[in-house]
Amino acid sequence: MVFTDVEMPGSMDGFAVAQWVRANAPDIDVILAGSVYRSAQAASDLCDQQDHVPKPYDSQSVRDRIHRLLASRGPKKRDLKSALEEARAAGGAS
């Protein structure tokens, strides 16, 4: 599971992270956090239903969202480390 903010320093924002995960590890769940309305709209396209966390948020609501997502996961979900290793081996991640 990846939990990331929409706004991040550097050249890659949370949307780019979510797009990369969806393209390279589609069985990894993504939760985006953001405060801008545009964030909510774009997040709905990149994340599973209800996996955008509006800011400000409290830690309990984030924990609840993560627990619900983990409870709904199928047995075939990979972890991010495995996905990154496979992408690196295929030349898709640095």
C-alpha positions in Angstrom: 0.0 0.0 0.0 1.2 3.5 -0.8 0.0 6.6 1.1 1.2 9.8 -0.4 0.4 13.5 -0.4 -0.6 15.1 -3.7 1.9 17.9 -3.2 5.5 16.8 -2.8 8.9 18.5 -3.4 10.8 17.7 -6.5 9.6 16.7 -10.0 7.2 14.0 -9.0 3.9 14.8 -7.3 1.5 12.3 -5.7 -0.4 12.0 -9.0 2.7 10.9 -10.7 3.4 8.4 -7.9 -0.1 7.0 -8.2 0.2 6.8 -12.0 3.5 5.0 -11.8 2.1 2.5 -9.2 -1.0 1.9 -11.4 1.2 1.3 -14.5 3.9 -0.8 -12.9 2.2 -2.5 -9.9 -1.6 -2.3 -10.4 -2.2 -4.6 -7.5 -0.7 -2.2 -5.1 -3.3 0.0 -3.4 -2.8 3.8 -3.4 -4.2 6.4 -1.0 -3.7 10.1 -2.0 -4.0 12.9 0.5 -4.7 16.4 -0.7 -6.6 19.6 0.1 -7.4 21.0 -3.3 -10.7 20.1 -5.1 -8.8 19.2 -8.2 -6.9 16.7 -6.1 -10.1 14.9 -5.2 -11.2 14.7 -8.8 -7.9 13.4 -10.1 -7.5 11.0 -7.1 -10.8 9.4 -7.9 -9.3 8.4 -11.3 -6.1 7.1 -9.9 -7.2 5.4 -6.7 -9.7 2.8 -5.7 -13.0 4.2 -4.7 -12.8 6.3 -1.5 -9.0 6.3 -1.4 -8.6 10.0 -1.4 -8.1 11.5 2.1 -9.1 15.2 2.2 -6.9 17.5 4.3 -6.9 18.4 7.0 -7.3 14.9 8.3 -6.8 13.3 11.7 -4.7 10.2 12.3 -7.7 8.1 13.3 -9.5 8.6 10.1 -6.3 7.7 8.1 -5.9 4.5 10.3 -9.5 3.6 9.7 -9.2 4.1 5.9 -6.0 2.0 5.9 -7.6 -0.8 8.0 -10.7 -0.9 5.7 -8.5 -1.1 2.6 -6.3 -3.8 4.1 -9.4 -5.8 5.1 -10.7 -5.6 1.6 -7.4 -6.8 0.0 -7.4 -10.0 -1.9 -4.7 -12.7 -1.2 -2.9 -11.9 -4.4 -1.8 -8.4 -3.5 2.0 -7.8 -3.7 4.0 -5.6 -1.5 5.6 -2.4 -2.8 9.1 -3.7 -2.3 8.4 -6.7 -4.6 6.8 -4.4 -7.2 9.8 -2.0 -7.1 12.3 -4.9 -7.4 10.4 -6.3 -10.4 10.2 -2.9 -12.1 13.9 -2.3 -11.5 14.7 -5.7 -13.0 12.6 -4.8 -16.0 14.3 -1.4 -16.3 11.2 0.6 -15.2 12.4 2.2 -11.9 15.5 3.9 -10.7 
